[in-house]
């Protein structure tokens, strides 16, 4: 199609639209015969209708774009607010954890007024999940030494078995290498607390004349001077010795929850 022909078609279409506008909107109806208006209307409606529909679709398209943009802005605002609330919630949880640690420290100092405590965070576990030990973020630079007891509240967790400049290792009482002098709080009978595989505890070498019973509380005896007296270890859960044996033994349920520890206290002085 030549440019001349295109120009002619454009002029014809423009003329028809112009004529439609003049007849229908500018010249009053009384000056034109109705048949002539109807003829022009029939000729121009397909063309003007096409332009109108195209404009309507375009307007609808841009309207949808506006709605999508508005929804996107709302989604971004909600995501931002959700992130802010998450941060605030995390901060509140940390404050609650710190307050709980302070309450535990106050309780310990009331029980052992002369004790000196160091708060430490657990930063690792190892060397495997089967090992009853944790890595702490305090060490020699904080005045720590091997053998110092580690507690959560008034519950004994274990003792330090390795101390470096900026970290130390806590070996739990449930570790198979752990051996601690204890006593039955109700009967004052002495015994030996041993850790077992699978995070279990047992008490051994309890004299027969002071019978073990389920539910009795086990605490540290302080014998040997390696552990302060009176720290809570757990309670008798099962008697595993017979009456014919020289000493009694039993299973102990630990008082501390070793699976949800975050912060602990090291007793430097007692």
C-alpha positions in Angstrom: 0.0 0.0 0.0 1.5 3.3 -1.1 1.8 6.3 1.1 -0.7 8.3 -1.0 -3.4 5.6 -0.5 -2.7 5.5 3.2 -3.0 9.2 3.4 -6.3 9.1 1.6 -7.8 6.4 3.9 -6.7 8.4 6.9 -8.3 11.6 5.5 -11.5 9.7 4.7 -11.7 8.2 8.3 -10.9 11.5 9.9 -13.5 13.2 7.7 -16.2 10.6 8.7 -15.4 11.1 12.4 -15.4 14.9 12.0 -18.8 14.7 10.2 -20.2 12.4 12.9 -19.1 14.9 15.6 -20.6 17.9 13.8 -23.9 16.2 13.0 -24.5 14.6 16.4 -23.0 17.1 18.8 -22.7 20.5 17.1 -25.6 21.0 14.7 -29.0 20.9 16.4 -31.2 18.0 15.3 -33.9 20.3 14.1 -31.7 21.5 11.2 -31.1 18.0 9.8 -33.4 15.4 8.6 -33.5 12.3 10.7 -32.8 10.0 7.8 -29.6 11.8 7.1 -28.5 11.6 10.8 -29.3 7.9 10.9 -27.3 7.3 7.8 -24.3 9.1 9.1 -24.6 7.4 12.5 -24.7 3.9 10.8 -21.6 4.7 8.7 -19.6 6.1 11.6 -20.6 3.8 14.5 -18.2 0.9 13.5 -15.2 3.3 13.3 -16.0 5.3 16.5 -16.9 2.2 18.3 -13.6 0.6 17.6 -11.8 3.7 18.9 -14.0 3.7 22.0 -13.5 0.0 22.8 -9.7 0.4 22.3 -9.7 3.4 24.7 -11.8 1.5 27.2 -9.4 -1.5 27.1 -6.5 0.8 27.4 -8.1 2.5 30.4 -8.9 -0.9 32.0 -5.3 -2.1 31.4 -3.8 1.0 33.1 -6.4 0.7 35.9 -5.3 -2.9 36.5 -1.7 -1.8 36.6 -2.7 0.8 39.3 -4.5 -1.9 41.4 -1.5 -4.2 41.1 0.9 -1.4 42.1 -1.4 -0.5 45.1 -1.5 -4.2 46.2 2.3 -4.4 45.9 2.8 -1.3 48.0 0.4 -2.7 50.7 2.3 -6.1 50.6 5.6 -4.3 51.1 4.2 -2.3 54.0 2.9 -5.4 55.7 6.2 -7.3 55.2 8.1 -4.3 56.7 5.7 -4.2 59.7 6.0 -8.0 60.2 9.8 -7.7 60.2 9.6 -4.9 62.8 7.3 -6.9 65.0 9.6 -10.0 64.7 12.6 -7.9 65.8 10.7 -6.4 68.7 9.5 -9.9 69.8 13.1 -11.2 69.7 14.3 -8.3 71.8 11.5 -9.0 74.4 12.5 -12.6 74.6 16.2 -11.7 75.1 15.2 -9.3 77.9 13.1 -12.0 79.5 16.0 -14.5 79.3 18.3 -12.0 80.9 15.8 -11.3 83.7 15.5 -15.0 84.4 19.3 -15.3 84.6 19.4 -12.5 87.1 16.7 -14.1 89.2 18.7 -17.3 89.2 21.8 -15.4 90.3 19.9 -13.7 93.1 18.6 -17.1 94.3 22.1 -18.6 94.3 23.6 -15.7 96.2 20.9 -16.1 98.8 21.8 -19.8 99.1 25.5 -19.2 99.1 26.1 -15.6 100.1 29.9 -15.8 99.7 29.8 -17.3 96.2 31.2 -15.4 93.2 29.4 -16.2 90.0 30.3 -15.7 86.3 27.5 -15.7 83.7 28.4 -17.5 80.5 26.6 -18.3 77.2 26.7 -21.7 75.6 28.3 -21.4 72.2 28.7 -25.0 71.1 28.3 -28.6 71.8 30.7 -31.5 71.3 32.5 -33.2 70.1 29.3 -35.0 69.2 25.6 -35.0 70.2 26.3 -38.1 72.3 28.9 -36.2 74.4 27.6 -34.6 77.6 29.6 -31.4 77.2 29.1 -27.8 76.1 31.5 -25.0 75.1 31.1 -21.7 77.0 32.2 -18.2 76.0 34.2 -17.5 79.1 37.7 -18.7 80.0 40.9 -17.9 81.8 40.6 -14.2 81.0 37.5 -14.2 83.2 39.3 -16.0 86.1 37.9 -19.5 85.4 39.8 -22.7 86.2 39.2 -26.4 85.6 37.1 -28.1 88.2 34.8 -25.1 88.9 31.1 -26.2 89.3 28.6 -24.9 86.8 24.9 -24.4 87.7 21.6 -23.3 86.4 19.7 -21.8 89.3 20.4 -24.1 92.2 20.6 -27.1 89.9 24.1 -28.6 89.3 25.0 -29.1 85.6 28.5 -30.2 85.9 32.0 -28.8 86.1 34.7 -27.2 83.9 37.1 -29.8 82.5 38.9 -27.6 80.0 39.7 -23.9 80.2 41.4 -21.7 77.6 41.8 -17.9 77.3 38.4 -17.1 75.9 36.4 -20.3 76.2 35.9 -23.3 78.4 34.3 -26.8 78.3 31.5 -27.8 80.6 31.2 -31.5 81.2 27.7 -32.4 82.4 26.9 -34.7 85.3 25.3 -37.1 82.8 28.5 -37.6 80.9 30.0 -41.1 81.5 33.2 -39.5 82.7 31.5 -37.6 85.5 31.8 -38.8 89.2 30.5 -36.6 92.0 30.1 -37.0 95.8 26.5 -36.7 96.8 24.1 -37.4 99.6 20.4 -38.2 100.1 18.9 -35.0 101.5 16.3 -36.8 103.6 18.5 -39.5 105.2 21.9 -37.8 104.9 23.3 -41.0 103.5 26.3 -40.5 101.3 26.8 -41.9 97.8 28.5 -41.5 94.5 26.8 -40.0 91.5 27.8 -41.3 88.1 26.9 -40.3 84.6 25.9 -42.9 82.1 25.5 -43.3 78.4 22.3 -41.7 77.0 22.2 -38.8 79.4 21.3 -41.0 82.4 22.4 -40.7 86.1 22.9 -43.3 88.8 23.8 -43.3 92.5 26.0 -45.9 94.0 27.6 -46.9 97.3 24.6 -45.9 99.5 24.7 -47.8 102.8 21.9 -50.4 103.2 21.0 -49.2 106.7 19.8 -46.0 105.2 17.3 -47.3 102.6 16.8 -45.5 99.3 13.2 -44.7 98.4 11.7 -43.3 95.2 11.4 -39.5 95.2 14.2 -38.7 97.6 16.2 -35.7 96.6 19.9 -36.0 95.8 22.2 -33.1 96.5 26.0 -32.5 96.5 27.7 -33.5 99.8 30.7 -31.2 99.5 33.1 -34.1 100.4 36.5 -33.7 99.0 36.1 -29.9 98.7 35.7 -30.0 94.9 32.0 -29.0 94.9 29.9 -26.8 97.2 27.5 -28.6 99.5 23.7 -28.5 98.9 23.4 -28.1 95.1 20.4 -30.0 93.8 21.2 -32.9 91.4 17.9 -34.7 91.0 15.6 -37.3 92.6 15.6 -41.1 93.0 13.5 -42.5 90.2 14.3 -46.3 90.5 15.9 -48.7 92.9 18.2 -51.1 91.0 20.0 -52.9 93.9 18.7 -55.9 95.9 18.5 -56.2 99.7 21.3 -58.8 99.6 23.9 -56.4 98.3 26.3 -54.5 100.6 25.4 -51.1 99.1 22.4 -49.7 97.4 22.2 -48.1 94.0 19.5 -46.5 91.9 18.5 -44.4 88.9 18.4 -40.6 89.3 16.2 -38.2 87.4 18.2 -35.0 86.8 16.7 -31.8 88.1 18.2 -29.7 85.3 16.9 -29.6 81.8 20.0 -30.2 79.7 18.2 -29.8 76.3 17.2 -26.2 76.7 20.2 -24.5 78.1 21.4 -21.1 76.8 23.2 -19.5 79.7 24.9 -20.9 82.8 26.6 -19.8 85.9 30.2 -20.8 86.9 30.8 -20.7 90.7 34.3 -19.3 91.1 34.2 -19.0 94.9 32.3 -20.9 97.5 
